[in-house]
Amino acid sequence: MIGAHLKKTYAMTDHGVKNVMMGTLTTTITNLVIMAGMSLVYLLMQGFIAHLTQGESLPAPTQFLIALVVFALALFVAQLFAYTYTYGVVYEESGAQRIHLAERLRKLPLSFFGHRDLADLTETIMGDVAIMEHAYSHVLGQLFGALIASAVVAVGLAFYNFELMVAALWSIPIALGILFGLRKLLAPAQNRARAMKVAAAEEIQETIDCIREIRATNQGARYMKALSQTIDTSEREGFALEVISGIVVTSAMIILRLSLPTTILVALSLIAEGKIDFMVLFGFLLVVSRIYAPFDQCLMLITELFASRSSAARMLAIQEEPLAGGALSFTPQNHDVCFEHVSFSYGETGSGIADSQMLERSTQLEPAGASVAAAGQQVLKDISFTAKEGEVTALVGPSGSGKSTCARLAARFWDPEDGRVLVGGVDIAQVDPEVLLGHYAVVFQDVVLFDDTVMGNIRLGRRDATDEEVRAAAAAANCDEFVERLPEGYDTFIGENGSKLSGGERQRISIARALLKDAPIVLLDEATASLDVESETKVQEALSCLLANKTVIVIAHRMRTVADADHVVVLDGGRVLEEGSPCELRAQGGLFARMVELQRESATWTL
Ligand SMILES: Nc1ncnc2c1ncn2[C@@H]1O[C@H](COP(=O)(O)OP(=O)(O)OP(=O)(O)O)[C@@H](O)[C@H]1O
């Protein structure tokens, strides 16, 4: 029962619960060993006074020394175990939690990322876990250990004198009661301080991400002002939290210390009444002086234990978020991708599917100038079309018409609200996202590259590919020509997101990656849109290798690309408006024909 409570309240693993229990046990034993040491001092003092007052012989020094050595050894062993089970193993727990959270995030639906921002999630994985780490190592075991040890000591003291026991220990439940009672006062301040910390982190991240745009638009001063305001507010919230924590903790500590004068007062009155002698007072004072030490340490950090409950709640929210499931075996009859009456909205209820490889890329499907659909508004309405194996199917339409959304649904980044997406007759909503994505290669306009070598970046397409296979894919994607110019060829590090390469070179690397994967279905966000003529020709050559005999769905922005497509699906307002071959559609004289005409006219514009 205690284990279940700890798991729920502090988001612990089974192993972590076991460690906290062991930490509590070993800390209790340590505290009791220290108390036993106090009784040694008491016995020595008692013998000494008996010698002075009754002329009894002094305790033998060898007996005392042996007792001292036994005490020191027992304390060493107890503290070693207590240290191991509190400070020592805590890193295993926090490491396990971070990995568990990261693993969970990897498999969560994209809808989850729609309503949580990255700085907040990073703060949960790093900051919240760090708070938990501190609470496990410095507070939880020690607090339970101190409580159990004081309960044991209370029972022992009650045998000596019940009134004195109450006078010595009354402050512990009162101090803890005040602390736990005022916990609710602290929670809003802790949440505000964390929210401001996340806001500051977000702004710093945005400033760094957008540094070029900020400089280009002369917005540096404005950004810095906003950033310093956020950081100031964050500091103020942090300070306010410290003040409130200080008041709460100091009050509890003062109350805790009141036990010493009350013990002396009660003891003196009992001595005056002749009920106890000075040795009992001495014994009680020894106990009182020791019993608060472990509480002192816990109280200094107890606000972290309170904060850790909110941290745990945020971690549990991620852990309890439902994952997208599906069958692990996927054997479609062919690789036709078929949309059957598909409707979809990006509401809270929409369920999206995340995938580790695709996560970064998918975020880049966000439309630059698309109209923003209101939450819950349908962005695809009763869409039906088939992208056949061996054909290029182009999705065409105005900005915001739903082209990228169709591509996302085709790869099960999200699941439709109504209707089905089938691959080779199999409903992909029933297939595990990672298994499904093994059948897809994706090339998007904004390529995501890692700060790795050219070789490492291409190999992401297929981790077990040999160097020769990587080089062959790179050659087919026309990468050779620029890789040869790099100082260390394929072993050159290309900087964060390939910052040392041009747009065309980055795109060719992403095509090489897709070629290496050699997946039967290719999703392509018209990759050549922002390139100069020479780069575009090279990328087009590379693409022709990639697309041969595959099911290709291309999000086409330019009519020139569409001319070579086998099939065109024209979307408008989330509906299929026209469908057919490019020739048929031009002959129809509808939206497609108008778009072709508009682009033809714009191609003749001169500056
Ligand atoms: N992650 C999202 N959350 C909420 N709404 C979204 C999201 N992504 C897109 N939308 C909305 O869905 C609608 C269709 O967007 P989509 O990106 O599919 O259009 P598109 O045709 O690909 O546009 P573009 O050609 O500009 O890239 C738009 O109204 C857009 O605002």
The ligand as an SDF file (V2000), in Angstrom:
LIG
                    3D

 31 33  0  0  0  0  0  0  0  0999 V2000
   -0.6600   21.1010  -36.1240 N   0  0  0  0  0  0  0  0  0  0  0  0
   -1.7640   21.7650  -36.4560 C   0  0  0  0  0  0  0  0  0  0  0  0
   -2.6560   22.1110  -35.5060 N   0  0  0  0  0  0  0  0  0  0  0  0
   -3.7680   22.7650  -35.8220 C   0  0  0  0  0  0  0  0  0  0  0  0
   -4.1090   23.1330  -37.0710 N   0  0  0  0  0  0  0  0  0  0  0  0
   -3.2640   22.8250  -38.0570 C   0  0  0  0  0  0  0  0  0  0  0  0
   -2.0470   22.1400  -37.8060 C   0  0  0  0  0  0  0  0  0  0  0  0
   -1.4070   21.9620  -38.9800 N   0  0  0  0  0  0  0  0  0  0  0  0
   -2.1840   22.5210  -39.9230 C   0  0  0  0  0  0  0  0  0  0  0  0
   -3.2990   23.0200  -39.3810 N   0  0  0  0  0  0  0  0  0  0  0  0
   -4.4080   23.6660  -40.0860 C   0  0  0  0  0  0  0  0  0  0  0  0
   -4.9410   22.7390  -41.0180 O   0  0  0  0  0  0  0  0  0  0  0  0
   -5.2800   23.3450  -42.2310 C   0  0  0  0  0  0  0  0  0  0  0  0
   -4.6150   22.5960  -43.3910 C   0  0  0  0  0  0  0  0  0  0  0  0
   -3.2090   22.7340  -43.2210 O   0  0  0  0  0  0  0  0  0  0  0  0
   -2.1710   21.9710  -44.1770 P   0  0  0  0  0  0  0  0  0  0  0  0
   -0.8280   22.1990  -43.6300 O   0  0  0  0  0  0  0  0  0  0  0  0
   -2.6010   20.5730  -44.3710 O   0  0  0  0  0  0  0  0  0  0  0  0
   -2.3700   22.7910  -45.5200 O   0  0  0  0  0  0  0  0  0  0  0  0
   -1.4630   22.7940  -46.8310 P   0  0  0  0  0  0  0  0  0  0  0  0
   -2.4020   22.6540  -47.9660 O   0  0  0  0  0  0  0  0  0  0  0  0
   -0.3820   21.7800  -46.7420 O   0  0  0  0  0  0  0  0  0  0  0  0
   -0.8480   24.2570  -46.7840 O   0  0  0  0  0  0  0  0  0  0  0  0
    0.5460   24.8040  -47.4090 P   0  0  0  0  0  0  0  0  0  0  0  0
    0.4750   24.6350  -48.8850 O   0  0  0  0  0  0  0  0  0  0  0  0
    0.5400   26.2520  -47.0300 O   0  0  0  0  0  0  0  0  0  0  0  0
    1.6540   24.0400  -46.7870 O   0  0  0  0  0  0  0  0  0  0  0  0
   -4.8430   24.7960  -42.1130 C   0  0  0  0  0  0  0  0  0  0  0  0
   -6.0060   25.5620  -41.8390 O   0  0  0  0  0  0  0  0  0  0  0  0
   -3.9040   24.8140  -40.9330 C   0  0  0  0  0  0  0  0  0  0  0  0
   -4.0080   26.0270  -40.2300 O   0  0  0  0  0  0  0  0  0  0  0  0
  1  2  1  0
  2  3  1  0
  2  7  2  0
  3  4  2  0
  4  5  1  0
  5  6  2  0
  6  7  1  0
  6 10  1  0
  7  8  1  0
  8  9  2  0
  9 10  1  0
 10 11  1  0
 11 12  1  0
 11 30  1  0
 12 13  1  0
 13 14  1  0
 13 28  1  0
 14 15  1  0
 15 16  1  0
 16 17  2  0
 16 18  1  0
 16 19  1  0
 19 20  1  0
 20 21  2  0
 20 22  1  0
 20 23  1  0
 23 24  1  0
 24 25  2  0
 24 26  1  0
 24 27  1  0
 28 29  1  0
 28 30  1  0
 30 31  1  0
M  END
$$$$
